[in-house]
Amino acid sequence: MAEREIVVRLYKQLLRESSKFTNYNFRSYAIRRVQDAFREHKGCKDSEKLQQLIEEAKNNLSMLKRQVAISAMYETTKLVVEKNNTTSHPF
């Protein structure tokens, strides 16, 4: 498989896994961190460096999966910014 396809697939997997966090702050941080890391190395052309980054992304993906599982065990109440405001405003 071409390196570009591998990178795009890993990027999508990391974002998908990051969005599974139940905690808003963890979810936002993980998504932002994935986007920033990929943006930082967007212009990388060195094949050896690219392979190293791909391995790092795979390790981060497995770490994210573990953290999401742990996060699901200790679910917290939703924050105000997460709740759907279905009630009318009192003012």
Contacts in CASP RR format, 6 or more apart in sequence:
PFRMAT RR
TARGET T0000
AUTHOR 0000-0000-0000
METHOD contacts of the structure
MODEL  1
MAEREIVVRLYKQLLRESSKFTNYNFRSYAIRRVQDAFREHKGCKDSEKL
QQLIEEAKNNLSMLKRQVAISAMYETTKLVVEKNNTTSHPF
3 47 0 8 1.000
3 50 0 8 1.000
3 54 0 8 1.000
6 54 0 8 1.000
7 38 0 8 1.000
7 50 0 8 1.000
7 54 0 8 1.000
7 57 0 8 1.000
10 54 0 8 1.000
10 57 0 8 1.000
10 58 0 8 1.000
10 61 0 8 1.000
11 34 0 8 1.000
11 38 0 8 1.000
11 57 0 8 1.000
13 61 0 8 1.000
14 34 0 8 1.000
14 57 0 8 1.000
14 60 0 8 1.000
14 61 0 8 1.000
14 64 0 8 1.000
15 31 0 8 1.000
15 34 0 8 1.000
15 35 0 8 1.000
17 30 0 8 1.000
17 61 0 8 1.000
17 64 0 8 1.000
17 65 0 8 1.000
17 68 0 8 1.000
18 27 0 8 1.000
18 30 0 8 1.000
18 31 0 8 1.000
18 33 0 8 1.000
18 34 0 8 1.000
18 64 0 8 1.000
19 27 0 8 1.000
19 31 0 8 1.000
20 27 0 8 1.000
20 68 0 8 1.000
20 72 0 8 1.000
21 27 0 8 1.000
21 30 0 8 1.000
21 67 0 8 1.000
21 68 0 8 1.000
21 71 0 8 1.000
22 71 0 8 1.000
22 72 0 8 1.000
22 75 0 8 1.000
22 76 0 8 1.000
23 71 0 8 1.000
23 76 0 8 1.000
24 78 0 8 1.000
24 79 0 8 1.000
24 81 0 8 1.000
24 82 0 8 1.000
25 79 0 8 1.000
26 67 0 8 1.000
26 71 0 8 1.000
30 64 0 8 1.000
30 67 0 8 1.000
34 60 0 8 1.000
37 57 0 8 1.000
41 53 0 8 1.000
44 50 0 8 1.000
44 53 0 8 1.000
END
